């Protein structure tokens, strides 16, 4: 453990940020997983709603600085492509 006061504070803030980032990235992974399950089932309406939810989760992650914007754009693009191939939209 750090002895310097500023380092003790830094450890606390880093732990808070880590917990926040973990929560956001977990919600993104869950949203993407639900989308993939909807595509496998083949239900167009569910696929569309899950695509919207996953895209929103990725946008939130980008806004919070958890995911790089290019990574999010790449994932959203591939999900949109999969949804189109599945017959949604």
mmCIF file of the C-alpha atoms, coordinates in Angstrom:
data_MODEL
# 
_entry.id   MODEL 
# 
loop_
_atom_site.group_PDB 
_atom_site.id 
_atom_site.type_symbol 
_atom_site.label_atom_id 
_atom_site.label_alt_id 
_atom_site.label_comp_id 
_atom_site.label_asym_id 
_atom_site.label_entity_id 
_atom_site.label_seq_id 
_atom_site.pdbx_PDB_ins_code 
_atom_site.Cartn_x 
_atom_site.Cartn_y 
_atom_site.Cartn_z 
_atom_site.occupancy 
_atom_site.B_iso_or_equiv 
_atom_site.pdbx_formal_charge 
_atom_site.auth_seq_id 
_atom_site.auth_comp_id 
_atom_site.auth_asym_id 
_atom_site.auth_atom_id 
_atom_site.pdbx_PDB_model_num 
ATOM 1  C CA . UNK A 1 1  ? 0.000   0.000   0.000   1.00 0.00 ? 1  UNK A CA 1 
ATOM 2  C CA . UNK A 1 2  ? 1.182   3.504   -0.772  1.00 0.00 ? 2  UNK A CA 1 
ATOM 3  C CA . UNK A 1 3  ? 2.422   5.779   2.035   1.00 0.00 ? 3  UNK A CA 1 
ATOM 4  C CA . UNK A 1 4  ? 2.058   9.079   0.208   1.00 0.00 ? 4  UNK A CA 1 
ATOM 5  C CA . UNK A 1 5  ? -1.286  10.829  0.655   1.00 0.00 ? 5  UNK A CA 1 
ATOM 6  C CA . UNK A 1 6  ? -1.747  11.652  -3.022  1.00 0.00 ? 6  UNK A CA 1 
ATOM 7  C CA . UNK A 1 7  ? -0.993  8.055   -4.001  1.00 0.00 ? 7  UNK A CA 1 
ATOM 8  C CA . UNK A 1 8  ? -3.533  6.736   -1.481  1.00 0.00 ? 8  UNK A CA 1 
ATOM 9  C CA . UNK A 1 9  ? -6.133  9.021   -3.086  1.00 0.00 ? 9  UNK A CA 1 
ATOM 10 C CA . UNK A 1 10 ? -5.026  7.896   -6.569  1.00 0.00 ? 10 UNK A CA 1 
ATOM 11 C CA . UNK A 1 11 ? -5.520  4.234   -5.615  1.00 0.00 ? 11 UNK A CA 1 
ATOM 12 C CA . UNK A 1 12 ? -9.055  5.007   -4.414  1.00 0.00 ? 12 UNK A CA 1 
ATOM 13 C CA . UNK A 1 13 ? -10.000 6.923   -7.572  1.00 0.00 ? 13 UNK A CA 1 
ATOM 14 C CA . UNK A 1 14 ? -8.460  4.238   -9.786  1.00 0.00 ? 14 UNK A CA 1 
ATOM 15 C CA . UNK A 1 15 ? -10.513 1.566   -8.033  1.00 0.00 ? 15 UNK A CA 1 
ATOM 16 C CA . UNK A 1 16 ? -13.703 3.612   -8.534  1.00 0.00 ? 16 UNK A CA 1 
ATOM 17 C CA . UNK A 1 17 ? -12.922 4.114   -12.219 1.00 0.00 ? 17 UNK A CA 1 
ATOM 18 C CA . UNK A 1 18 ? -12.100 0.434   -12.639 1.00 0.00 ? 18 UNK A CA 1 
ATOM 19 C CA . UNK A 1 19 ? -15.450 -0.578  -11.132 1.00 0.00 ? 19 UNK A CA 1 
ATOM 20 C CA . UNK A 1 20 ? -17.306 1.897   -13.374 1.00 0.00 ? 20 UNK A CA 1 
ATOM 21 C CA . UNK A 1 21 ? -15.472 0.721   -16.495 1.00 0.00 ? 21 UNK A CA 1 
ATOM 22 C CA . UNK A 1 22 ? -16.094 -2.924  -15.624 1.00 0.00 ? 22 UNK A CA 1 
ATOM 23 C CA . UNK A 1 23 ? -19.810 -2.256  -15.208 1.00 0.00 ? 23 UNK A CA 1 
ATOM 24 C CA . UNK A 1 24 ? -20.109 -0.434  -18.538 1.00 0.00 ? 24 UNK A CA 1 
ATOM 25 C CA . UNK A 1 25 ? -18.103 -3.025  -20.488 1.00 0.00 ? 25 UNK A CA 1 
ATOM 26 C CA . UNK A 1 26 ? -20.148 -5.813  -18.917 1.00 0.00 ? 26 UNK A CA 1 
ATOM 27 C CA . UNK A 1 27 ? -23.404 -4.179  -20.009 1.00 0.00 ? 27 UNK A CA 1 
ATOM 28 C CA . UNK A 1 28 ? -21.999 -3.795  -23.536 1.00 0.00 ? 28 UNK A CA 1 
ATOM 29 C CA . UNK A 1 29 ? -21.044 -7.465  -23.671 1.00 0.00 ? 29 UNK A CA 1 
ATOM 30 C CA . UNK A 1 30 ? -24.498 -8.475  -22.421 1.00 0.00 ? 30 UNK A CA 1 
ATOM 31 C CA . UNK A 1 31 ? -26.250 -6.314  -25.025 1.00 0.00 ? 31 UNK A CA 1 
ATOM 32 C CA . UNK A 1 32 ? -24.097 -7.707  -27.850 1.00 0.00 ? 32 UNK A CA 1 
ATOM 33 C CA . UNK A 1 33 ? -24.679 -11.272 -26.632 1.00 0.00 ? 33 UNK A CA 1 
ATOM 34 C CA . UNK A 1 34 ? -28.468 -10.716 -26.557 1.00 0.00 ? 34 UNK A CA 1 
ATOM 35 C CA . UNK A 1 35 ? -28.277 -9.358  -30.112 1.00 0.00 ? 35 UNK A CA 1 
ATOM 36 C CA . UNK A 1 36 ? -26.351 -12.410 -31.321 1.00 0.00 ? 36 UNK A CA 1 
ATOM 37 C CA . UNK A 1 37 ? -28.879 -14.732 -29.667 1.00 0.00 ? 37 UNK A CA 1 
ATOM 38 C CA . UNK A 1 38 ? -31.725 -12.857 -31.391 1.00 0.00 ? 38 UNK A CA 1 
ATOM 39 C CA . UNK A 1 39 ? -29.978 -13.267 -34.756 1.00 0.00 ? 39 UNK A CA 1 
ATOM 40 C CA . UNK A 1 40 ? -29.584 -17.001 -34.175 1.00 0.00 ? 40 UNK A CA 1 
ATOM 41 C CA . UNK A 1 41 ? -33.279 -17.333 -33.271 1.00 0.00 ? 41 UNK A CA 1 
ATOM 42 C CA . UNK A 1 42 ? -34.200 -15.532 -36.490 1.00 0.00 ? 42 UNK A CA 1 
ATOM 43 C CA . UNK A 1 43 ? -36.862 -13.223 -35.022 1.00 0.00 ? 43 UNK A CA 1 
ATOM 44 C CA . UNK A 1 44 ? -36.632 -9.987  -37.024 1.00 0.00 ? 44 UNK A CA 1 
ATOM 45 C CA . UNK A 1 45 ? -38.443 -7.760  -34.521 1.00 0.00 ? 45 UNK A CA 1 
ATOM 46 C CA . UNK A 1 46 ? -36.317 -8.923  -31.591 1.00 0.00 ? 46 UNK A CA 1 
ATOM 47 C CA . UNK A 1 47 ? -33.170 -8.591  -33.662 1.00 0.00 ? 47 UNK A CA 1 
ATOM 48 C CA . UNK A 1 48 ? -34.008 -4.977  -34.482 1.00 0.00 ? 48 UNK A CA 1 
ATOM 49 C CA . UNK A 1 49 ? -34.707 -4.039  -30.867 1.00 0.00 ? 49 UNK A CA 1 
ATOM 50 C CA . UNK A 1 50 ? -31.575 -5.803  -29.616 1.00 0.00 ? 50 UNK A CA 1 
ATOM 51 C CA . UNK A 1 51 ? -29.500 -4.086  -32.317 1.00 0.00 ? 51 UNK A CA 1 
ATOM 52 C CA . UNK A 1 52 ? -30.778 -0.734  -31.095 1.00 0.00 ? 52 UNK A CA 1 
ATOM 53 C CA . UNK A 1 53 ? -30.035 -1.610  -27.466 1.00 0.00 ? 53 UNK A CA 1 
ATOM 54 C CA . UNK A 1 54 ? -26.525 -2.858  -28.267 1.00 0.00 ? 54 UNK A CA 1 
ATOM 55 C CA . UNK A 1 55 ? -25.769 0.238   -30.358 1.00 0.00 ? 55 UNK A CA 1 
ATOM 56 C CA . UNK A 1 56 ? -26.919 2.477   -27.522 1.00 0.00 ? 56 UNK A CA 1 
ATOM 57 C CA . UNK A 1 57 ? -24.782 0.549   -25.015 1.00 0.00 ? 57 UNK A CA 1 
ATOM 58 C CA . UNK A 1 58 ? -21.750 0.957   -27.279 1.00 0.00 ? 58 UNK A CA 1 
ATOM 59 C CA . UNK A 1 59 ? -22.436 4.692   -27.628 1.00 0.00 ? 59 UNK A CA 1 
ATOM 60 C CA . UNK A 1 60 ? -22.606 5.039   -23.841 1.00 0.00 ? 60 UNK A CA 1 
ATOM 61 C CA . UNK A 1 61 ? -19.321 3.144   -23.490 1.00 0.00 ? 61 UNK A CA 1 
ATOM 62 C CA . UNK A 1 62 ? -17.686 5.496   -26.005 1.00 0.00 ? 62 UNK A CA 1 
ATOM 63 C CA . UNK A 1 63 ? -19.033 8.542   -24.172 1.00 0.00 ? 63 UNK A CA 1 
ATOM 64 C CA . UNK A 1 64 ? -17.612 7.265   -20.891 1.00 0.00 ? 64 UNK A CA 1 
ATOM 65 C CA . UNK A 1 65 ? -14.261 6.486   -22.482 1.00 0.00 ? 65 UNK A CA 1 
ATOM 66 C CA . UNK A 1 66 ? -14.431 2.730   -21.904 1.00 0.00 ? 66 UNK A CA 1 
ATOM 67 C CA . UNK A 1 67 ? -14.368 1.750   -25.590 1.00 0.00 ? 67 UNK A CA 1 
ATOM 68 C CA . UNK A 1 68 ? -12.601 3.532   -28.439 1.00 0.00 ? 68 UNK A CA 1 
ATOM 69 C CA . UNK A 1 69 ? -14.992 5.093   -30.948 1.00 0.00 ? 69 UNK A CA 1 
ATOM 70 C CA . UNK A 1 70 ? -13.532 3.152   -33.881 1.00 0.00 ? 70 UNK A CA 1 
ATOM 71 C CA . UNK A 1 71 ? -13.982 -0.132  -32.028 1.00 0.00 ? 71 UNK A CA 1 
ATOM 72 C CA . UNK A 1 72 ? -17.599 0.734   -31.306 1.00 0.00 ? 72 UNK A CA 1 
ATOM 73 C CA . UNK A 1 73 ? -18.203 1.777   -34.910 1.00 0.00 ? 73 UNK A CA 1 
ATOM 74 C CA . UNK A 1 74 ? -16.682 -1.480  -36.132 1.00 0.00 ? 74 UNK A CA 1 
ATOM 75 C CA . UNK A 1 75 ? -18.902 -3.559  -33.822 1.00 0.00 ? 75 UNK A CA 1 
ATOM 76 C CA . UNK A 1 76 ? -22.020 -1.591  -34.736 1.00 0.00 ? 76 UNK A CA 1 
ATOM 77 C CA . UNK A 1 77 ? -21.260 -2.008  -38.422 1.00 0.00 ? 77 UNK A CA 1 
ATOM 78 C CA . UNK A 1 78 ? -20.772 -5.757  -38.160 1.00 0.00 ? 78 UNK A CA 1 
ATOM 79 C CA . UNK A 1 79 ? -23.954 -6.099  -36.086 1.00 0.00 ? 79 UNK A CA 1 
ATOM 80 C CA . UNK A 1 80 ? -25.928 -4.097  -38.654 1.00 0.00 ? 80 UNK A CA 1 
ATOM 81 C CA . UNK A 1 81 ? -24.544 -6.324  -41.392 1.00 0.00 ? 81 UNK A CA 1 
ATOM 82 C CA . UNK A 1 82 ? -25.554 -9.460  -39.459 1.00 0.00 ? 82 UNK A CA 1 
ATOM 83 C CA . UNK A 1 83 ? -29.033 -8.029  -38.844 1.00 0.00 ? 83 UNK A CA 1 
ATOM 84 C CA . UNK A 1 84 ? -29.476 -7.255  -42.534 1.00 0.00 ? 84 UNK A CA 1 
ATOM 85 C CA . UNK A 1 85 ? -28.341 -10.744 -43.452 1.00 0.00 ? 85 UNK A CA 1 
ATOM 86 C CA . UNK A 1 86 ? -30.811 -12.197 -40.923 1.00 0.00 ? 86 UNK A CA 1 
ATOM 87 C CA . UNK A 1 87 ? -33.631 -10.263 -42.574 1.00 0.00 ? 87 UNK A CA 1 
ATOM 88 C CA . UNK A 1 88 ? -34.188 -7.589  -39.941 1.00 0.00 ? 88 UNK A CA 1 
ATOM 89 C CA . UNK A 1 89 ? -34.678 -3.880  -40.778 1.00 0.00 ? 89 UNK A CA 1 
# 
